[in-house]
């Protein structure tokens, strides 16, 4: 089991550590509920240093990215971030990822922790352009500072005008007197804020300075438990739950980052799937009856016949009701359609809703 560089810091803070994606990670420090509300209403910090980062450089770097990713990276400019996915050759998803354009011949890809080796091997196996690649995953720490008071907290530590930064852009500069920090206006919570990439040797100082700056707001460390409820309230896909090697990205609602204006791996087959029409769709639902939908619970029609299964589900701390997502036949995917969740052999009533569950 690998550990993140600040492992001892989390232990000192009393975090409950659990295995996740091959790492021992903090799942919570106090309670999932407190940490969820801290991010949604104030400011919290996640240590997500288990995530993977790859550097791609050279005149052919963009060509390789265009081939292996679904989105159109030719639209990127220096300091711009793009969400997309790595399609596989059989209609599924190798991983979802972020692409950072540092300059015309230098990019950084950020991938999920559980897929670092798989993604690296996949991109390398498709690197017929001979693009120089470097795996930076073991050299960088990543802190997600999220919530309405994230900007005010971090602004104390840098001269960069953080409020002026647009969503999905980044700057490389000085923060907390540390040089060459990547400050990215991104996150996985829908609560606003930034993600901070820093070298391992500077990580403990950065962590301490962020908490010093956020002291007046009652800043809190936040674990993976609240990260999951926060992302689900916003309808964000989780790899391994909602998308994977055998799920169609179009059925998963990722058509908006699937650009058929270029050729990429398996683009012809995905285009045919789109033209033929989708048979099912990843759909959000909220409980009407009391109950919490959990992963792999059956989704049923009114007769109790299975029509799908829950891919992600939880009790929403913000809405105070059960919410979930699952693949449903198109006929059942329209908002306000009545469906049932099978919980311990009972059929509990739910209704489909348009994502996200929690609006801004």
Secondary structure, 3 states (H helix, E strand, C coil): CEECCCHHHHHHCCCEEEEECCEEEEEECCCHHHHHHHHHHCCEEEECCCCEEEEEECCCHHHHHHHHCCCCHHHCCCCEEEEEEEECCCCCEEEEEEEEEEECCEEEEEECHHHHHHHHHHHHHCCCCCCEEEECCCCEEEEEEECCCHHHHHHCCCCCCHHHCCCCEEEEEEECCEEEEEEECCCCCCCCEEEEEEEHHHHHHHHHHHHHHCHHHCCEECCHHHHHHHHHHCCCCCECCCECCCCCCCCCCCHHHCCCCCCCCCHHHHHHHHHHCCCEEEEEEEECCCCCCCCCCEEECCCCCEEEEEEEEEEECCCCEEEEEEEEEHHHCCCCCEEEEEECCEEEEEEEECCCCCCC
